[in-house]
Amino acid sequence: PPPPVIRPPVVDVPLHPPAPPPEVPAKPDAQGSVTDRPGGLRLIFAAGSTDMNAAMIDGVKRFAATLLQAPYARAEIDATASGAADDVSTPRRLSLARGLAIRSILIHAGVATTRIYVRAIGVPAPATAKGSDSPNETSPDHVDVTRSDMVASAPPPSPAPSEQRSAP
């Protein structure tokens, strides 16, 4: 006779969606700014702080709106922080907290968590060339948020041959 087949019992496992991260409150006295860049935006924070003002949060929400229009694109969040050369842990934890706060804003704006990548860099590497568009050009306390299909330092794309060009 054929060997008996013993099937494992069916276990009904309830599936729950992950809990959303907490909302990021706008702090009116938070020192910081947001700058639009060709591939996304840059948020500059006060040294040692993760607080965001309303302008910074609105900038991230505008970025989320552009990201929702491109379902194939992802958000890449590169967070840095200032700190002492002998303590790499504190700046990395601070940059992670900043990156996760921006991730929270993007999630609450409707961007799927699978489309958001956070990199906590900590203290940025020193600039190697003058005039380069390196992260520590302005302040080490910043977060760069870019779309994966954009290159931050590249000029805007030229129109396709089939598109109408404006007369010079």
Backbone as CSV, one residue per row, in Angstrom:
resi,resn,N_x,N_y,N_z,CA_x,CA_y,CA_z,C_x,C_y,C_z
1,PRO,0.829,-1.188,0.000,0.000,0.000,0.000,0.878,1.258,0.000
2,PRO,0.319,2.388,-0.481,1.096,3.640,-0.479,1.296,4.135,0.956
3,PRO,2.404,4.866,1.165,2.642,5.374,2.524,1.577,6.405,2.890
4,PRO,1.208,6.457,4.142,0.186,7.423,4.550,0.757,8.854,4.509
5,VAL,-0.086,9.798,4.127,0.294,11.206,4.083,-0.373,11.903,5.253
6,ILE,0.447,12.407,6.139,-0.078,13.113,7.309,0.087,14.609,7.046
7,ARG,-1.011,15.281,6.929,-0.992,16.713,6.652,-0.927,17.486,7.974
8,PRO,-0.175,18.582,7.971,-0.119,19.391,9.192,-1.465,20.072,9.430
9,PRO,-1.772,20.349,10.671,-3.050,21.020,10.937,-3.043,22.446,10.381
10,VAL,-4.190,22.898,9.952,-4.323,24.250,9.433,-4.431,25.204,10.611
11,VAL,-3.525,26.154,10.657,-3.517,27.141,11.726,-3.915,28.473,11.109
12,ASP,-4.972,29.035,11.594,-5.444,30.305,11.088,-4.695,31.424,11.805
13,VAL,-3.801,32.073,11.072,-2.996,33.142,11.636,-3.610,34.473,11.209
14,PRO,-4.069,35.260,12.160,-4.637,36.566,11.773,-3.527,37.508,11.319
15,LEU,-3.775,38.175,10.211,-2.811,39.132,9.681,-3.281,40.542,9.998
16,HIS,-2.416,41.318,10.582,-2.741,42.689,10.935,-1.767,43.609,10.216
17,PRO,-2.259,44.717,9.698,-1.313,45.661,9.088,-0.411,46.253,10.162
18,PRO,0.798,46.628,9.770,1.695,47.216,10.783,1.138,48.535,11.299
19,ALA,1.416,48.819,12.530,0.957,50.075,13.129,1.705,51.233,12.478
20,PRO,0.997,52.288,12.097,1.692,53.425,11.480,2.545,54.144,12.515
21,PRO,3.611,54.788,12.055,4.440,55.544,12.992,3.676,56.756,13.508
22,PRO,4.098,57.312,14.616,3.395,58.491,15.145,3.547,59.697,14.218
23,GLU,2.559,60.580,14.274,2.617,61.824,13.501,3.782,62.682,14.006
24,VAL,4.375,63.432,13.109,5.463,64.332,13.477,4.849,65.710,13.721
25,PRO,4.908,66.198,14.953,4.320,67.516,15.219,5.242,68.636,14.739
26,ALA,4.620,69.703,14.254,5.393,70.884,13.858,5.676,71.709,15.114
27,LYS,6.936,72.042,15.308,7.336,72.873,16.443,7.622,74.264,15.898
28,PRO,6.821,75.269,16.298,7.002,76.616,15.733,8.372,77.221,16.012
29,ASP,8.998,76.844,17.128,10.298,77.427,17.459,11.480,76.591,16.946
30,ALA,11.196,75.553,16.129,12.268,74.710,15.607,13.087,75.480,14.575
31,GLN,14.398,75.395,14.716,15.308,76.050,13.772,15.591,75.062,12.647
32,GLY,15.312,75.467,11.434,15.573,74.600,10.297,15.001,75.200,9.043
33,SER,15.385,74.623,7.913,14.894,75.122,6.638,14.817,73.977,5.647
34,VAL,14.103,74.225,4.572,13.972,73.248,3.496,14.334,73.934,2.192
35,THR,15.108,73.237,1.357,15.539,73.762,0.079,15.200,72.744,-1.000
36,ASP,14.521,73.192,-2.052,14.239,72.306,-3.169,15.504,72.092,-3.975
37,ARG,15.692,70.862,-4.438,16.839,70.492,-5.246,16.310,69.803,-6.499
38,PRO,17.109,69.678,-7.549,16.607,69.057,-8.777,16.062,67.640,-8.586
39,GLY,16.648,66.842,-7.724,16.197,65.478,-7.537,15.350,65.269,-6.302
40,GLY,15.018,66.315,-5.569,14.253,66.166,-4.338,14.346,67.411,-3.500
41,LEU,14.761,67.242,-2.236,14.888,68.388,-1.352,15.906,68.110,-0.264
42,ARG,16.337,69.187,0.383,17.279,69.099,1.500,16.671,69.820,2.684
43,LEU,16.646,69.139,3.821,16.172,69.730,5.070,17.376,69.953,5.968
44,ILE,17.530,71.183,6.442,18.640,71.518,7.335,18.081,71.670,8.741
45,PHE,18.667,70.944,9.686,18.228,70.923,11.076,19.177,71.720,11.945
46,ALA,18.694,72.103,13.123,19.562,72.694,14.132,20.453,71.586,14.688
47,ALA,21.654,71.941,15.094,22.587,70.945,15.624,21.995,70.257,16.849
48,GLY,22.021,68.939,16.850,21.541,68.160,17.979,20.032,68.075,18.110
49,SER,19.292,68.467,17.090,17.834,68.495,17.187,17.185,67.683,16.078
50,THR,16.024,67.119,16.388,15.208,66.443,15.378,13.911,67.189,15.134
51,ASP,13.735,68.350,15.788,12.494,69.112,15.656,12.358,69.686,14.253
52,MET,11.112,69.706,13.761,10.818,70.233,12.436,9.751,71.314,12.555
53,ASN,9.918,72.391,11.792,8.903,73.432,11.769,7.890,73.126,10.651
54,ALA,6.851,73.934,10.543,5.773,73.677,9.581,6.274,73.740,8.145
55,ALA,7.218,74.632,7.841,7.733,74.735,6.476,8.464,73.461,6.059
56,MET,9.205,72.865,6.986,9.921,71.633,6.679,8.945,70.495,6.424
57,ILE,7.913,70.385,7.250,6.918,69.321,7.088,6.155,69.513,5.780
58,ASP,5.797,70.751,5.450,5.101,71.012,4.192,5.971,70.657,2.991
59,GLY,7.265,70.893,3.080,8.176,70.522,1.996,8.201,69.021,1.773
60,VAL,8.211,68.253,2.855,8.204,66.794,2.735,6.866,66.321,2.154
61,LYS,5.772,66.967,2.545,4.463,66.586,1.994,4.376,66.908,0.506
62,ARG,4.967,68.021,0.059,5.007,68.321,-1.375,5.811,67.266,-2.116
63,PHE,6.919,66.836,-1.515,7.723,65.773,-2.118,6.915,64.487,-2.215
64,ALA,6.145,64.183,-1.173,5.311,62.975,-1.182,4.295,63.034,-2.308
65,ALA,3.736,64.204,-2.572,2.757,64.343,-3.655,3.398,64.040,-5.010
66,THR,4.638,64.489,-5.223,5.305,64.177,-6.486,5.666,62.703,-6.568
67,LEU,5.975,62.111,-5.435,6.319,60.688,-5.411,5.098,59.827,-5.703
68,LEU,3.937,60.249,-5.241,2.708,59.483,-5.493,2.326,59.506,-6.968
69,GLN,2.773,60.506,-7.718,2.485,60.571,-9.143,3.379,59.646,-9.955
70,ALA,4.448,59.149,-9.374,5.372,58.234,-10.045,5.409,56.926,-9.261
71,PRO,4.513,55.981,-9.563,4.420,54.765,-8.745,5.651,53.861,-8.817
72,TYR,6.528,54.067,-9.767,7.726,53.245,-9.908,8.911,53.803,-9.118
73,ALA,8.800,55.035,-8.637,9.916,55.691,-7.952,9.881,55.405,-6.454
74,ARG,11.055,55.499,-5.835,11.193,55.312,-4.394,11.787,56.570,-3.781
75,ALA,11.579,56.733,-2.502,12.177,57.852,-1.769,13.442,57.358,-1.089
76,GLU,14.533,58.066,-1.310,15.799,57.738,-0.657,16.126,58.868,0.309
77,ILE,16.241,58.522,1.580,16.468,59.506,2.637,17.871,59.288,3.193
78,ASP,18.756,60.257,2.961,20.126,60.194,3.466,20.263,61.225,4.576
79,ALA,20.367,60.755,5.807,20.391,61.644,6.973,21.796,61.703,7.556
80,THR,22.248,62.926,7.862,23.550,63.127,8.490,23.380,64.000,9.729
81,ALA,24.401,64.013,10.569,24.380,64.825,11.789,25.809,65.171,12.170
82,SER,25.971,66.288,12.841,27.294,66.685,13.297,27.615,65.950,14.592
83,GLY,28.887,65.852,14.873,29.292,65.190,16.106,30.797,65.119,16.212
84,ALA,31.236,64.591,17.312,32.670,64.446,17.558,33.218,63.262,16.777
85,ALA,34.471,63.362,16.381,35.092,62.307,15.590,35.255,61.012,16.392
86,ASP,35.363,61.114,17.711,35.563,59.921,18.527,34.254,59.269,18.974
87,ASP,33.102,59.859,18.622,31.803,59.300,18.996,30.959,59.166,17.735
88,VAL,30.942,57.970,17.161,30.170,57.762,15.937,28.726,57.366,16.230
89,SER,28.463,56.907,17.431,27.130,56.412,17.772,26.094,57.530,17.889
90,THR,26.408,58.592,18.585,25.435,59.662,18.813,24.994,60.328,17.513
91,PRO,25.907,60.730,16.612,25.439,61.316,15.356,24.628,60.335,14.498
92,ARG,24.987,59.066,14.535,24.243,58.097,13.740,22.831,57.921,14.286
93,ARG,22.677,57.881,15.601,21.338,57.768,16.194,20.510,59.013,15.928
94,LEU,21.140,60.181,15.973,20.442,61.431,15.682,20.002,61.476,14.218
95,SER,20.893,61.074,13.309,20.518,61.067,11.898,19.433,60.035,11.618
96,LEU,19.450,58.910,12.315,18.384,57.917,12.158,17.049,58.479,12.625
97,ALA,17.036,59.183,13.743,15.795,59.779,14.241,15.237,60.791,13.243
98,ARG,16.114,61.578,12.622,15.665,62.540,11.610,15.096,61.828,10.387
99,GLY,15.785,60.803,9.934,15.307,60.046,8.776,13.981,59.363,9.035
100,LEU,13.811,58.807,10.229,12.549,58.144,10.555,11.404,59.135,10.700
101,ALA,11.693,60.361,11.136,10.649,61.387,11.209,10.158,61.742,9.803
102,ILE,11.077,61.864,8.860,10.688,62.154,7.476,9.950,60.970,6.883
103,ARG,10.386,59.766,7.203,9.677,58.560,6.750,8.246,58.560,7.270
104,SER,8.051,58.958,8.508,6.715,59.010,9.094,5.821,59.983,8.338
105,ILE,6.354,61.143,7.974,5.569,62.128,7.219,5.170,61.548,5.867
106,LEU,6.117,60.871,5.206,5.814,60.272,3.906,4.747,59.184,4.024
107,ILE,4.815,58.369,5.058,3.827,57.305,5.251,2.445,57.902,5.479
108,HIS,2.359,58.928,6.309,1.058,59.558,6.576,0.531,60.307,5.354
109,ALA,1.405,60.631,4.401,0.971,61.279,3.158,0.528,60.253,2.114
110,GLY,0.672,58.954,2.418,0.173,57.919,1.519,1.226,57.127,0.778
111,VAL,2.509,57.362,1.036,3.572,56.618,0.367,3.739,55.277,1.078
112,ALA,3.808,54.201,0.317,3.967,52.861,0.896,5.339,52.722,1.555
113,THR,5.377,51.996,2.640,6.635,51.815,3.372,7.678,51.092,2.532
114,THR,7.250,50.278,1.581,8.189,49.541,0.741,8.869,50.432,-0.283
115,ARG,8.445,51.685,-0.392,9.031,52.626,-1.343,9.939,53.647,-0.665
116,ILE,10.232,53.466,0.616,11.017,54.453,1.371,12.273,53.771,1.920
117,TYR,13.418,54.338,1.627,14.695,53.807,2.101,15.401,54.873,2.927
118,VAL,15.697,54.558,4.183,16.357,55.497,5.086,17.787,55.032,5.325
119,ARG,18.738,55.946,5.137,20.144,55.668,5.431,20.606,56.659,6.488
120,ALA,20.966,56.150,7.651,21.499,56.987,8.728,23.008,57.011,8.576
121,ILE,23.535,58.096,8.046,24.961,58.197,7.742,25.756,58.626,8.960
122,GLY,25.184,59.460,9.795,25.923,59.980,10.941,26.772,61.161,10.502
123,VAL,28.035,61.197,10.920,28.932,62.285,10.533,29.315,62.081,9.074
124,PRO,29.057,63.096,8.201,29.388,62.925,6.791,30.889,62.944,6.554
125,ALA,31.300,62.318,5.461,32.713,62.317,5.097,33.135,63.728,4.704
126,PRO,34.394,64.090,4.935,34.839,65.442,4.548,34.804,65.612,3.041
127,ALA,34.584,66.854,2.608,34.541,67.155,1.174,35.924,66.943,0.575
128,THR,35.965,66.367,-0.608,37.244,66.112,-1.262,37.580,67.172,-2.288
129,ALA,36.550,67.837,-2.846,36.819,68.845,-3.872,36.022,70.107,-3.578
130,LYS,36.627,71.250,-3.825,35.921,72.513,-3.641,34.869,72.653,-4.729
131,GLY,33.716,73.199,-4.345,32.666,73.433,-5.327,31.854,72.202,-5.655
132,SER,32.141,71.073,-5.055,31.349,69.878,-5.342,30.036,69.952,-4.589
133,ASP,29.061,69.195,-5.043,27.745,69.190,-4.411,27.709,68.074,-3.373
134,SER,28.599,68.150,-2.416,28.685,67.120,-1.391,27.719,67.430,-0.262
135,PRO,27.312,66.410,0.515,26.351,66.624,1.576,26.797,67.611,2.643
136,ASN,28.093,67.710,2.932,28.539,68.587,4.005,28.902,69.977,3.497
137,GLU,28.451,70.324,2.285,28.743,71.624,1.708,28.114,72.750,2.525
138,THR,26.901,72.551,3.013,26.226,73.607,3.757,26.303,73.369,5.253
139,SER,25.820,72.258,5.698,25.780,71.946,7.117,25.781,70.433,7.279
140,PRO,26.498,69.903,8.261,26.448,68.458,8.456,25.111,67.999,9.030
141,ASP,24.303,68.920,9.552,23.007,68.569,10.137,21.911,68.745,9.090
142,HIS,21.826,67.777,8.188,20.813,67.865,7.140,20.349,66.478,6.719
143,VAL,19.254,66.483,5.977,18.715,65.253,5.400,18.411,65.540,3.938
144,ASP,18.929,64.705,3.050,18.627,64.794,1.625,17.562,63.757,1.301
145,VAL,16.479,64.208,0.695,15.388,63.324,0.281,15.326,63.398,-1.237
146,THR,15.567,62.271,-1.916,15.567,62.250,-3.369,14.709,61.112,-3.896
147,ARG,14.277,61.286,-5.133,13.564,60.204,-5.821,14.589,59.288,-6.452
148,SER,14.302,57.988,-6.467,15.254,57.020,-6.992,15.448,57.158,-8.498
149,ASP,14.489,57.744,-9.202,14.615,57.874,-10.647,15.216,59.213,-11.054
150,MET,15.681,59.993,-10.097,16.271,61.302,-10.371,17.712,61.308,-9.878
151,VAL,18.542,62.094,-10.536,19.914,62.298,-10.096,19.982,63.733,-9.586
152,ALA,20.328,63.906,-8.331,20.252,65.222,-7.693,21.152,66.251,-8.353
153,SER,22.304,65.865,-8.859,23.225,66.843,-9.427,23.065,67.008,-10.931
154,ALA,22.203,66.228,-11.563,22.037,66.304,-13.009,21.121,67.461,-13.389
155,PRO,21.370,68.087,-14.555,20.460,69.142,-15.010,19.133,68.531,-15.427
156,PRO,18.070,69.334,-15.533,16.794,68.774,-15.951,16.920,68.160,-17.336
157,PRO,16.180,67.074,-17.597,16.312,66.390,-18.886,15.841,67.276,-20.032
158,SER,16.492,67.108,-21.187,16.075,67.862,-22.365,14.824,67.207,-22.941
159,PRO,14.004,67.966,-23.679,12.780,67.389,-24.215,13.087,66.293,-25.236
160,ALA,12.199,65.319,-25.312,12.352,64.235,-26.273,12.203,64.784,-27.683
161,PRO,12.764,64.113,-28.699,12.667,64.618,-30.061,11.237,64.811,-30.546
162,SER,10.286,64.038,-30.028,8.912,64.154,-30.477,8.168,65.306,-29.807
163,GLU,8.744,65.876,-28.742,8.082,66.967,-28.038,8.359,68.295,-28.727
164,GLN,7.462,69.219,-28.570,7.627,70.552,-29.141,8.684,71.313,-28.349
165,ARG,9.536,72.002,-29.029,10.545,72.813,-28.374,10.172,74.271,-28.550
166,SER,10.488,75.065,-27.559,10.192,76.482,-27.662,11.175,77.154,-28.605
167,ALA,10.698,78.148,-29.299,11.549,78.871,-30.247,12.528,79.750,-29.484
168,PRO,13.782,79.864,-29.961,14.759,80.677,-29.244,14.488,82.158,-29.376
